[in-house]
Amino acid sequence: MITETDGWHHESIEDGIKALEELADTHNFSLEKQQEARLEILKHNFPGLEHFPNKLLWTDEWYEFGRERTGGLNYLIAIDENSFYPEVTWKNRDEDKNGNMMDRVGKGIGDFHPISWYHEYDGGRAFYIALGHIPKVYENQWFPDHLCGGVFYAATGKGIEK
C-alpha cells in the first residue's frame, strides 16, 4: 500500500481519517506555505534514493506531524527545521471543551522532523512521502525516482538493499 496525502483534506474525509492515520502512522497539518528547506537523506538503500546526495535544498509545502503511533517506522528523509520557518497559526481550527472555535498553533516538530518513511502494516506495507505538493518538484528526476521506489516497495516488498 502507498499513502500520499496531497489532495486529501481533513474536512472531506472525516469518515476515513482514522484509517488513513493508522496507515500513515501519524496525523499531519500543513504549514500552509511553500518554503525552501534542507533535507537529509537517512537511508540510501531504499529504492529510488540510491543516487540522492546526503543533504540537499528542496522547495515544497511542509507538514507538521503528530507523534509516531505504532512504532516500527523506517525513516528515509528528514527536514532540518533550522533551515525554514515552521511556526504557523491555523485560525479557528479546533473546538475547546465548550464547543468554541479556537486557533491551533504549530511550532514544528523539533530536532527530528521526518517526511518520508515506510513500515509494515496490517499484513502489507505502507510508504509515506510528504513531498510533491508543487508541480516543480516533478521536474527533478530524484522525486519521481523516490516516489516510484516507494510504490515498488509497497507493492512487492522488494528493493531495499541490505
URFEN-V520474 format. One record per run of one state. SS is the DSSP state (alpha for helix, beta for strand, coil for the rest). FROM is the first residue (numbers start at 1). TO is the last residue. If there is no record, write none. Layout:
ss: [SS SS]
from: [FROM FROM]
to: [TO TO]
This chain:
ss: [coil beta coil alpha coil alpha coil beta coil beta coil beta alpha coil beta coil beta coil beta coil beta coil alpha coil alpha coil]
from: [1 2 4 10 13 14 25 28 42 55 66 74 81 84 88 96 101 107 113 122 124 130 135 140 141 157]
to: [1 3 9 12 13 24 27 41 54 65 73 80 83 87 95 100 106 112 121 123 129 134 139 140 156 162]
